[in-house]
Amino acid sequence: MKNKILTLSDEIKKNIRSRVMLCVLILAIAHIISISFYIYFFTEQTKRQLNDISKDLTPYIISQEIIGNRYAIDLKIKEIEESNNIRIKWIKYKTKQERGLKFSNPLIWKYTVPVVAIDNKYYGYYEMSGYLTNDPWIALGLFIQLLFLIIFLIIIRFILYPIANDIPKKIFVDPINNLIHLLDKNNKNEIDSFIAPAEILLLRDRFIEILSKQNEILKKTEIVKISEQVAHDIRSPLAAINIAISDVSFIPENKRIIIKSASQRINDIANNLLSKSKNINKHDIAINSKSESLPELIFTVIENIVSEKRYEYFNSKLNIQLHVSDSSYTCFSLINLALFKRVLSNLLNNSIEATQSDGCITIHLSCDEQNVTINIQDNGCGIPPEILPRLMEPGFSFNKKNGAGIGLAYAKQYIEQINGKISIHSVVSQGTQVTITLPRTEFPDWFCAIINIDNKSNIIILDDDQSIHKAWDEKFSHLTEINLLHFYKASDLIESNHPIADLYLIDHELFNGNINGLSVIENLHLNQKAILVTSCFEDNFIRKECTTIGVNILPKPIVPYIPIKMITTKDKAISNILIDDDELIRDVWMLCAKQANINLFVYASIDEFQNEINLFSKNVLIYIDSHLSGTIKGELYAKKLYEMGFKEIYLTTGFQPDYFTPMPWIKAIVGKEPPFIGDASPIEVNMR
């Protein structure tokens, strides 16, 4: 048996009828209250009248009963009946009755009066009875109430019920059917001019919104099908390119970097296309991009994209300039490398199209303590002010023949997803300026932000590219006492009886041998003295390997800009190190160290110390604060130091030792006071 399906019309009818019945119930209650009021009013009035009659009748009956004159009593009763339109019945010597008014039925009342003499002698009682309708006012009131009730019931039956049946059809069902008909015709003008109640118009707008989303999903589905096919077709030629460039030692390194970067970007694009096809039902453009974000060197990201564009438009009159402020070469931000490169590439493509490959595009990179700012400016055709607000809407395209309206919308969503900001300013016929602001992040563990050397150091450089050797010669040219030893093959360095160097600058990709730079460092046990100078710094595998073995990476593009700090022999003999982010604590320790004639080197952060860690011997005393600003606690970094060979590690903290779990790598927990005040020494609480 099939369940009965209630239509909207049935539901509305049901609700209207229930409300009508509620009104009838309320009216009935009101009538009952009104009738009760009339009856109460009549009862009180009748009681007063009957009491007045009994005041005369009772003494008269007693007086006539004493003399035995029953005939006179009957005449008196008949007189009262005629004058008051009631009936009186005298009952002699019956059971004694109580005085009171009763109703034998809703219309007939009866009033009983006992007849008792002054000496309490009981003679009997008489009953006075009558009809409610005998009172013309009460009868009129009851008639009016009844008439009103009948009229209301007639209105309900012959007017309200038909209206209740017709309301759903005229107000809801017919307009909805008309709306569905218009939506089927897909006539936008008729749909916009459709007249109906506000609720139906709201339903119309919701229908249109749902249909638009459905069309958008269908469009995305088609795009994904194309994306999957393109990604699939890219794979085979990309594999051939990767095999071909595996042996390109005859090509200068700057061109090798461009070729490999372009190849990697093609691979990233293919992966991104496939990733998007798997997430078609999700609304975000860059799904999971935030979770895949890593600290990346923004300067090298921009330089790679700019190099690609310059190479691509080598034969055109396009002029692409990159200006970087002095403090911006080592700025990092938390991004997904592939997605951010895609954003930058799309923005530069927009500028190139706006200038018709015959203009000037200038990229400015700057940073402060909190943010990294990228400014892309062109002298192209510009964008009209009425178009500018819609420019980053999904699906909106301006001044492009085959534009899909994805690039800027993607850029906006991705930049905002990584807590950045993007803005566009444009003037017609003058050009457009796009500004991206990204949150700045700390240096990653693998990054070499500064080169610390002694002024009489021996430095060995291993690289197969002659231009890199020249770059290092130029970099150290002002340091006359630095001794540079150049090697072009890994085998030459491994087999030679070279003097022990203070610093090794080693390339990773060595094309003229069967070994890479990381292997050279590990084979020769140079972990604490080597820096990996490579163009492959974006490779996460290399980053992890370097972090594991304690080797810093110096990206080749920033070799000309990396600062060099000269450390004297006295500095290297420092026997105490303090790492604490509290400036007051550092100042107090420095003052006490000076008074105690103790060599002390203070650092405000782990990154600062990490950049100079190679300067110290493994027996140096390290005091490290537990609660450092940043993502890593002092005791966890202390464990890394312990694994690197540092054994004299003390934890400075305001907490009691029992606050911490056992930490075998910590030799002692000390307070915030310098241990070398007077004869003080570290109070050892064995954590091992």
RAQUI-V178258 format. One record per residue. N is the residue number from 1. PHI is phi in whole degrees, -180 to 180 (NA if undefined). PSI is psi as a letter, one per 30 degrees, with the letter a starting at -180 (999 if undefined). BURIAL is 1 if it has 16 or more other ideal C-beta (glycine too) atoms within 10 Angstrom, else 0. Layout:
N&PHI&PSI&BURIAL + N&PHI&PSI&BURIAL
//
This chain:
1&NA&k&0 + 2&-79&k&0 + 3&-72&k&0 + 4&-74&k&0 + 5&-98&j&0 + 6&-85&k&0 + 7&-86&l&0 + 8&-59&e&0 + 9&-61&e&0 + 10&-62&e&0 + 11&-64&e&0 + 12&-66&e&1 + 13&-59&e&1 + 14&-60&e&0 + 15&-67&e&0 + 16&-64&e&1 + 17&-63&e&0 + 18&-63&e&0 + 19&-72&e&0 + 20&-64&e&1 + 21&-64&e&0 + 22&-64&e&0 + 23&-65&e&0 + 24&-61&e&0 + 25&-62&e&0 + 26&-63&e&0 + 27&-63&e&0 + 28&-63&e&0 + 29&-62&e&0 + 30&-64&e&0 + 31&-67&e&1 + 32&-61&e&0 + 33&-62&e&0 + 34&-64&e&0 + 35&-65&e&1 + 36&-60&e&0 + 37&-63&e&0 + 38&-62&e&1 + 39&-65&e&1 + 40&-62&e&0 + 41&-60&e&0 + 42&-64&e&1 + 43&-60&e&0 + 44&-64&e&0 + 45&-65&e&0 + 46&-64&e&1 + 47&-58&e&0 + 48&-63&e&0 + 49&-64&e&0 + 50&-68&e&1 + 51&-64&e&0 + 52&-64&e&0 + 53&-64&e&1 + 54&-67&f&1 + 55&-61&e&0 + 56&-90&e&0 + 57&-73&e&1 + 58&-61&e&1 + 59&-61&e&0 + 60&-66&e&0 + 61&-62&e&1 + 62&-61&e&1 + 63&-66&e&0 + 64&-77&e&1 + 65&-69&e&1 + 66&-63&e&0 + 67&-97&f&0 + 68&75&g&0 + 69&-99&i&0 + 70&-70&e&0 + 71&-63&e&0 + 72&-65&e&0 + 73&-63&e&1 + 74&-64&e&0 + 75&-63&e&0 + 76&-65&e&1 + 77&-62&e&1 + 78&-63&e&0 + 79&-64&e&0 + 80&-67&e&1 + 81&-60&e&0 + 82&-69&e&0 + 83&-77&f&0 + 84&-115&g&1 + 85&58&h&0 + 86&-134&l&1 + 87&-119&k&0 + 88&-127&k&1 + 89&-124&j&0 + 90&-93&k&1 + 91&-123&j&0 + 92&-98&k&0 + 93&55&h&0 + 94&-95&a&0 + 95&-58&k&0 + 96&-63&k&0 + 97&-110&l&1 + 98&-88&k&0 + 99&-77&k&0 + 100&170&l&0 + 101&-106&k&0 + 102&-134&l&0 + 103&-115&k&0 + 104&-79&f&0 + 105&-154&l&0 + 106&-56&f&0 + 107&-110&f&0 + 108&-111&k&0 + 109&-113&l&1 + 110&-144&k&0 + 111&-117&j&1 + 112&-101&k&1 + 113&-130&j&1 + 114&-72&k&1 + 115&-106&j&1 + 116&-131&k&1 + 117&-78&l&0 + 118&-65&e&0 + 119&-87&g&0 + 120&67&g&0 + 121&-79&k&0 + 122&-93&k&0 + 123&-104&f&1 + 124&141&a&1 + 125&-151&l&1 + 126&-129&k&1 + 127&-111&k&0 + 128&-108&k&1 + 129&-135&l&0 + 130&-172&a&1 + 131&-113&k&0 + 132&-60&e&1 + 133&-72&f&0 + 134&-67&f&0 + 135&-86&j&1 + 136&-62&e&0 + 137&-72&e&0 + 138&-68&e&1 + 139&-61&e&0 + 140&-65&e&0 + 141&-63&e&1 + 142&-65&e&1 + 143&-64&e&0 + 144&-64&e&0 + 145&-62&e&1 + 146&-65&e&0 + 147&-64&e&0 + 148&-62&e&0 + 149&-65&e&0 + 150&-64&e&0 + 151&-61&e&0 + 152&-63&e&1 + 153&-65&e&0 + 154&-64&e&0 + 155&-62&e&0 + 156&-63&e&1 + 157&-71&e&0 + 158&-104&f&0 + 159&-122&e&0 + 160&-69&e&1 + 161&-63&e&0 + 162&-62&e&0 + 163&-64&e&0 + 164&-59&e&1 + 165&-76&f&0 + 166&-94&f&0 + 167&-58&e&0 + 168&-58&e&1 + 169&-67&e&0 + 170&-77&e&0 + 171&-91&e&0 + 172&-120&e&1 + 173&-64&e&0 + 174&-62&e&0 + 175&-60&e&1 + 176&-67&e&1 + 177&-63&e&0 + 178&-65&e&0 + 179&-63&e&1 + 180&-61&e&0 + 181&-63&e&0 + 182&-67&e&1 + 183&-65&e&1 + 184&-64&e&0 + 185&-72&f&0 + 186&58&h&0 + 187&-96&j&0 + 188&-63&e&0 + 189&-64&e&0 + 190&-67&e&0 + 191&-65&e&1 + 192&-67&e&0 + 193&-91&g&0 + 194&-63&k&1 + 195&-108&k&0 + 196&-167&l&1 + 197&-56&l&0 + 198&-57&e&0 + 199&-65&e&0 + 200&-69&e&1 + 201&-64&e&0 + 202&-64&e&0 + 203&-64&e&1 + 204&-59&e&1 + 205&-62&e&0 + 206&-69&e&0 + 207&-58&e&1 + 208&-62&e&0 + 209&-63&e&0 + 210&-65&e&0 + 211&-64&e&0 + 212&-64&e&0 + 213&-64&e&0 + 214&-64&e&0 + 215&-64&e&0 + 216&-66&e&0 + 217&-63&e&0 + 218&-62&e&0 + 219&-64&e&0 + 220&-64&e&1 + 221&-61&e&0 + 222&-65&e&0 + 223&-62&e&1 + 224&-64&e&1 + 225&-60&e&0 + 226&-65&e&0 + 227&-60&e&1 + 228&-62&e&0 + 229&-67&e&0 + 230&-63&e&0 + 231&-61&e&1 + 232&-65&e&0 + 233&-70&f&0 + 234&-71&e&1 + 235&-54&e&0 + 236&-64&e&0 + 237&-62&e&0 + 238&-66&e&1 + 239&-62&e&0 + 240&-64&e&0 + 241&-63&e&1 + 242&-62&e&0 + 243&-67&e&0 + 244&-65&e&0 + 245&-90&g&0 + 246&-68&f&0 + 247&-134&i&0 + 248&-127&h&0 + 249&-64&f&0 + 250&-78&f&0 + 251&-93&k&0 + 252&-56&l&0 + 253&-63&e&1 + 254&-62&e&0 + 255&-78&e&0 + 256&-61&e&1 + 257&-62&e&1 + 258&-64&e&1 + 259&-63&e&0 + 260&-68&e&1 + 261&-63&e&1 + 262&-64&e&1 + 263&-62&e&0 + 264&-65&e&1 + 265&-66&e&1 + 266&-63&e&1 + 267&-64&e&1 + 268&-64&e&1 + 269&-63&e&1 + 270&-63&e&1 + 271&-63&e&0 + 272&-67&e&1 + 273&-63&e&1 + 274&-68&e&1 + 275&-64&e&1 + 276&-66&e&1 + 277&-67&f&1 + 278&-81&f&0 + 279&-118&h&0 + 280&-63&f&0 + 281&-84&g&0 + 282&-100&k&0 + 283&-83&f&0 + 284&-73&k&0 + 285&-73&e&1 + 286&-110&i&1 + 287&-68&k&1 + 288&63&g&0 + 289&-65&e&1 + 290&-68&e&1 + 291&-69&f&0 + 292&-96&g&0 + 293&-75&k&1 + 294&-137&l&0 + 295&-65&k&1 + 296&-126&k&1 + 297&-79&j&1 + 298&-66&e&1 + 299&-59&e&1 + 300&-70&e&1 + 301&-62&e&1 + 302&-66&e&1 + 303&-63&e&1 + 304&-62&e&1 + 305&-65&e&1 + 306&-63&e&1 + 307&-62&e&1 + 308&-59&e&1 + 309&-67&e&1 + 310&-63&e&1 + 311&-67&e&0 + 312&-66&e&1 + 313&-109&h&1 + 314&-60&e&0 + 315&-89&g&0 + 316&-100&l&0 + 317&-92&g&0 + 318&-69&k&1 + 319&-118&j&0 + 320&-110&k&1 + 321&-116&k&0 + 322&-122&j&1 + 323&-115&k&0 + 324&-124&k&1 + 325&-70&l&0 + 326&-57&e&0 + 327&-88&g&0 + 328&-102&f&1 + 329&-68&f&1 + 330&-116&g&1 + 331&-86&k&1 + 332&-113&l&1 + 333&-143&l&1 + 334&-85&j&1 + 335&-141&l&1 + 336&-92&j&1 + 337&-57&e&1 + 338&-65&e&1 + 339&-69&e&1 + 340&-70&e&1 + 341&-62&e&1 + 342&-63&e&1 + 343&-61&e&1 + 344&-62&e&1 + 345&-62&e&1 + 346&-63&e&0 + 347&-65&e&1 + 348&-67&e&1 + 349&-61&e&0 + 350&-61&e&1 + 351&-66&e&1 + 352&-64&e&1 + 353&-66&e&0 + 354&-66&e&1 + 355&-92&f&1 + 356&56&h&0 + 357&57&g&0 + 358&-143&h&0 + 359&-137&a&1 + 360&-122&k&1 + 361&-122&k&1 + 362&-121&k&1 + 363&-111&k&1 + 364&-110&k&1 + 365&-119&k&1 + 366&-144&l&1 + 367&-156&l&1 + 368&-130&a&0 + 369&-68&f&0 + 370&-105&e&0 + 371&-132&l&0 + 372&-115&k&1 + 373&-118&k&1 + 374&-117&k&1 + 375&-121&j&0 + 376&-112&j&1 + 377&-128&k&1 + 378&-129&l&1 + 379&-110&h&1 + 380&-82&a&1 + 381&-74&f&1 + 382&80&l&1 + 383&-127&k&1 + 384&-60&k&0 + 385&-63&f&0 + 386&-74&f&0 + 387&-89&f&0 + 388&-55&e&0 + 389&-64&f&0 + 390&-95&f&0 + 391&-63&e&1 + 392&-103&g&1 + 393&-80&k&0 + 394&-60&k&1 + 395&88&f&0 + 396&-93&k&0 + 397&-131&k&1 + 398&-130&k&0 + 399&63&h&0 + 400&-130&k&0 + 401&-65&e&0 + 402&-116&g&0 + 403&-70&k&0 + 404&-102&f&0 + 405&71&h&1 + 406&-106&e&0 + 407&-54&e&1 + 408&-70&e&1 + 409&-62&e&1 + 410&-62&e&1 + 411&-60&e&1 + 412&-62&e&1 + 413&-65&e&1 + 414&-69&e&1 + 415&-61&e&1 + 416&-69&f&0 + 417&-67&f&1 + 418&-100&g&1 + 419&67&g&0 + 420&-102&a&1 + 421&-135&k&0 + 422&-137&k&1 + 423&-140&l&0 + 424&-128&k&1 + 425&-125&k&0 + 426&-147&k&1 + 427&-130&k&0 + 428&-58&k&0 + 429&72&g&0 + 430&-116&e&0 + 431&137&a&1 + 432&-131&k&1 + 433&-128&k&1 + 434&-111&k&1 + 435&-118&k&0 + 436&-114&k&1 + 437&-119&k&1 + 438&-118&k&1 + 439&-67&k&0 + 440&-81&k&1 + 441&-123&l&1 + 442&-73&l&1 + 443&-61&k&1 + 444&-72&l&1 + 445&-61&f&1 + 446&-81&f&1 + 447&-86&k&1 + 448&-99&j&1 + 449&-93&f&1 + 450&-156&k&1 + 451&-104&j&1 + 452&-104&k&1 + 453&-141&l&1 + 454&-81&l&1 + 455&-71&f&0 + 456&-127&h&0 + 457&-80&l&1 + 458&-99&k&1 + 459&-122&k&1 + 460&-105&k&1 + 461&-115&k&1 + 462&-117&j&1 + 463&-161&k&1 + 464&-88&g&1 + 465&-106&k&1 + 466&-61&e&0 + 467&-65&e&0 + 468&-69&e&1 + 469&-62&e&1 + 470&-65&e&0 + 471&-64&e&1 + 472&-69&e&1 + 473&-58&e&0 + 474&-67&e&0 + 475&-65&e&1 + 476&-101&g&1 + 477&-63&e&0 + 478&-83&f&0 + 479&-105&j&1 + 480&-70&f&0 + 481&-93&g&0 + 482&-81&k&1 + 483&-107&j&0 + 484&-101&k&1 + 485&-117&k&0 + 486&-104&k&1 + 487&-130&k&1 + 488&-110&f&1 + 489&-128&k&1 + 490&-66&e&1 + 491&-63&e&0 + 492&-63&e&0 + 493&-70&e&1 + 494&-67&e&1 + 495&-87&f&0 + 496&-80&l&0 + 497&-96&h&0 + 498&-73&l&0 + 499&-66&l&0 + 500&-66&k&0 + 501&-95&l&1 + 502&-85&f&1 + 503&-151&k&1 + 504&-120&k&1 + 505&-109&j&1 + 506&-120&k&1 + 507&-76&l&1 + 508&-89&e&1 + 509&-88&j&1 + 510&-112&j&1 + 511&-74&f&1 + 512&-96&h&0 + 513&-162&l&1 + 514&-102&g&0 + 515&-136&k&0 + 516&-103&l&1 + 517&-62&e&1 + 518&-62&e&1 + 519&-66&e&0 + 520&-61&e&1 + 521&-62&e&1 + 522&-71&e&0 + 523&-65&e&0 + 524&-95&g&1 + 525&56&h&0 + 526&-104&g&1 + 527&-52&e&1 + 528&-86&f&0 + 529&-120&f&1 + 530&-105&l&1 + 531&-124&k&1 + 532&-85&j&1 + 533&-100&j&1 + 534&-148&l&1 + 535&-88&f&1 + 536&-96&g&1 + 537&-67&f&1 + 538&-84&f&1 + 539&-76&j&0 + 540&-65&f&0 + 541&-64&e&0 + 542&-65&e&1 + 543&-60&e&1 + 544&-65&e&0 + 545&-63&e&1 + 546&-65&e&1 + 547&-63&e&0 + 548&-64&e&0 + 549&-95&g&1 + 550&78&h&1 + 551&-110&k&1 + 552&-85&l&1 + 553&-110&k&1 + 554&-115&j&1 + 555&-61&k&1 + 556&-58&e&1 + 557&-61&f&1 + 558&-104&g&1 + 559&-55&e&1 + 560&-66&f&0 + 561&-113&f&0 + 562&-72&k&1 + 563&-75&k&0 + 564&-117&k&0 + 565&-114&k&0 + 566&-87&k&0 + 567&-113&k&1 + 568&-78&l&0 + 569&-62&e&0 + 570&-65&e&0 + 571&-61&e&1 + 572&-72&f&0 + 573&-88&g&0 + 574&-57&k&1 + 575&-107&f&0 + 576&-134&k&1 + 577&-131&k&1 + 578&-120&k&1 + 579&-117&j&1 + 580&-153&k&1 + 581&-86&g&1 + 582&-92&j&0 + 583&-63&e&0 + 584&-63&e&0 + 585&-61&e&1 + 586&-62&e&1 + 587&-64&e&0 + 588&-64&e&1 + 589&-63&e&1 + 590&-62&e&1 + 591&-64&e&0 + 592&-66&e&1 + 593&-64&e&1 + 594&-66&e&0 + 595&-67&e&0 + 596&-90&g&1 + 597&56&h&0 + 598&-108&k&1 + 599&-75&k&0 + 600&-136&k&1 + 601&-120&k&1 + 602&-110&k&1 + 603&-134&k&1 + 604&-86&f&1 + 605&-153&l&1 + 606&-64&e&1 + 607&-60&e&1 + 608&-61&e&0 + 609&-68&e&1 + 610&-59&e&1 + 611&-69&f&1 + 612&-121&g&1 + 613&-62&f&1 + 614&-71&f&1 + 615&-84&f&1 + 616&-114&k&1 + 617&-77&l&0 + 618&-74&f&0 + 619&-95&g&0 + 620&-69&k&1 + 621&-87&k&1 + 622&-114&k&1 + 623&-109&k&1 + 624&-129&k&1 + 625&-71&k&1 + 626&-74&e&1 + 627&-100&i&0 + 628&-90&k&1 + 629&-70&k&0 + 630&133&a&0 + 631&-95&f&0 + 632&-123&k&0 + 633&-81&l&0 + 634&-60&e&1 + 635&-68&f&1 + 636&-74&e&0 + 637&-67&e&1 + 638&-61&e&1 + 639&-64&e&1 + 640&-63&e&1 + 641&-62&e&1 + 642&-62&e&1 + 643&-68&f&0 + 644&-84&f&0 + 645&117&f&0 + 646&-79&k&1 + 647&-114&f&0 + 648&-93&i&1 + 649&-118&k&1 + 650&-120&k&1 + 651&-101&j&1 + 652&-96&k&1 + 653&-160&l&1 + 654&-89&f&0 + 655&-84&l&0 + 656&-73&l&0 + 657&-58&e&1 + 658&-73&f&0 + 659&-68&f&0 + 660&-100&l&1 + 661&-77&l&0 + 662&-56&k&0 + 663&-131&j&1 + 664&-61&f&0 + 665&-82&f&1 + 666&-95&k&1 + 667&-76&e&1 + 668&-160&l&1 + 669&-108&k&1 + 670&-122&l&1 + 671&-81&a&0 + 672&-84&f&0 + 673&-75&k&0 + 674&-59&k&1 + 675&-72&f&1 + 676&-102&g&1 + 677&-76&k&0 + 678&61&b&0 + 679&-100&g&0 + 680&-67&k&0 + 681&-141&l&0 + 682&-54&k&1 + 683&-80&j&0 + 684&-81&k&0 + 685&-116&j&1 + 686&-63&j&0 + 687&-101&g&1 + 688&-104&999&0
//
